Amino acid sequence: MKFLDLVKARYSVRDYMDKAIEPEKMDYIMECVRLAPSAVNFQPWKFAIVTDKKTLAAVKTAYQREWIQNAPCVIVACSNHDESWHRKSDGKDHTDIDIAIAVEHLCLAATEQGLGTCWVCNFDVPVIRKVLNLPDNLEPAVLIPIGYTNKAEVAEKKRKATEEIMLL
Ligand SMILES: Cc1cc2nc3c(=O)[nH]c(=O)nc-3n(C[C@H](O)[C@H](O)[C@H](O)COP(=O)(O)O)c2cc1C
């Protein structure tokens, strides 16, 4: 697939089929995640692939929306603040940038494999911390429900025009 076509094909899927993801597809997607770039190549991330029914149900209590209920898997992307790069000039922690690149690799790779995803950041952090028993240095940053969808139509992309986002 041409990269632009892949970018256009990815959208926030909020309608999942209760159908398991083939292990080879998940391996492929996670390889795309693993190869993501990061500041100073520190790779300050950890991922939990949650498919076990009990843990999955517990993870979903952190984001109580009807549409997530059928998702057969939720990947929890965690920032590792012990390993992140802080810029010397102002101390800026680059973990959020690093994790965002890895998560978007995940979403684009999933799209290419015929799977839907949705970024979810509006979740209850303490709930995820407790369910996954996360140590203090790991911050759950993004939940990514992933799975097949019945929805064939991709909604039209609503985005600012190029002129609106250009400074120079
Ligand atoms: C950092 C980030 C956080 C997001 N958090 C949520 C969320 O908590 N719940 C949700 O339904 N969508 C969430 N989204 C999805 C956005 O609403 C969606 O990407 C945006 O509206 C553009 O639509 P599209 O993904 O279909 O192109 C998030 C997206 C990003 C990038």
The ligand as a MOL file (V3000), in Angstrom:
LIG
                    3D

  0  0  0     0  0            999 V3000
M  V30 BEGIN CTAB
M  V30 COUNTS 31 33 0 0 0
M  V30 BEGIN ATOM
M  V30 1 C -3.3620 11.5000 21.8010 0
M  V30 2 C -4.7470 11.0610 21.3880 0
M  V30 3 C -5.6880 10.7590 22.3470 0
M  V30 4 C -6.9560 10.2880 21.9790 0
M  V30 5 N -7.8320 9.8890 22.9540 0
M  V30 6 C -9.0380 9.4050 22.5940 0
M  V30 7 C -9.9510 8.9260 23.5940 0
M  V30 8 O -9.6700 8.9280 24.7850 0
M  V30 9 N -11.1490 8.4260 23.1660 0
M  V30 10 C -11.4920 8.3710 21.8350 0
M  V30 11 O -12.6010 7.8930 21.5210 0
M  V30 12 N -10.6390 8.8170 20.8700 0
M  V30 13 C -9.4430 9.3270 21.2150 0
M  V30 14 N -8.5550 9.7480 20.2470 0
M  V30 15 C -8.9350 9.6450 18.8140 0
M  V30 16 C -9.1910 11.0200 18.1750 0
M  V30 17 O -10.4530 11.4940 18.5770 0
M  V30 18 C -9.1290 10.8530 16.6360 0
M  V30 19 O -7.8330 10.3990 16.2790 0
M  V30 20 C -9.3950 12.1640 15.8990 0
M  V30 21 O -10.7240 12.5880 16.1270 0
M  V30 22 C -9.2100 12.0100 14.3820 0
M  V30 23 O -10.0320 10.9770 13.8630 0
M  V30 24 P -9.4440 9.6980 13.1090 0
M  V30 25 O -8.5020 8.9990 14.0670 0
M  V30 26 O -10.6490 8.8540 12.8040 0
M  V30 27 O -8.7330 10.1610 11.8770 0
M  V30 28 C -7.3030 10.1910 20.5910 0
M  V30 29 C -6.3300 10.4920 19.6330 0
M  V30 30 C -5.0680 10.9020 20.0190 0
M  V30 31 C -4.0240 11.1500 18.9440 0
M  V30 END ATOM
M  V30 BEGIN BOND
M  V30 1 1 1 2
M  V30 2 1 2 3
M  V30 3 2 2 30
M  V30 4 2 3 4
M  V30 5 1 4 5
M  V30 6 1 4 28
M  V30 7 2 5 6
M  V30 8 1 6 7
M  V30 9 1 6 13
M  V30 10 2 7 8
M  V30 11 1 7 9
M  V30 12 1 9 10
M  V30 13 2 10 11
M  V30 14 1 10 12
M  V30 15 2 12 13
M  V30 16 1 13 14
M  V30 17 1 14 15
M  V30 18 1 14 28
M  V30 19 1 15 16
M  V30 20 1 16 17
M  V30 21 1 16 18
M  V30 22 1 18 19
M  V30 23 1 18 20
M  V30 24 1 20 21
M  V30 25 1 20 22
M  V30 26 1 22 23
M  V30 27 1 23 24
M  V30 28 2 24 25
M  V30 29 1 24 26
M  V30 30 1 24 27
M  V30 31 2 28 29
M  V30 32 1 29 30
M  V30 33 1 30 31
M  V30 END BOND
M  V30 END CTAB
M  END
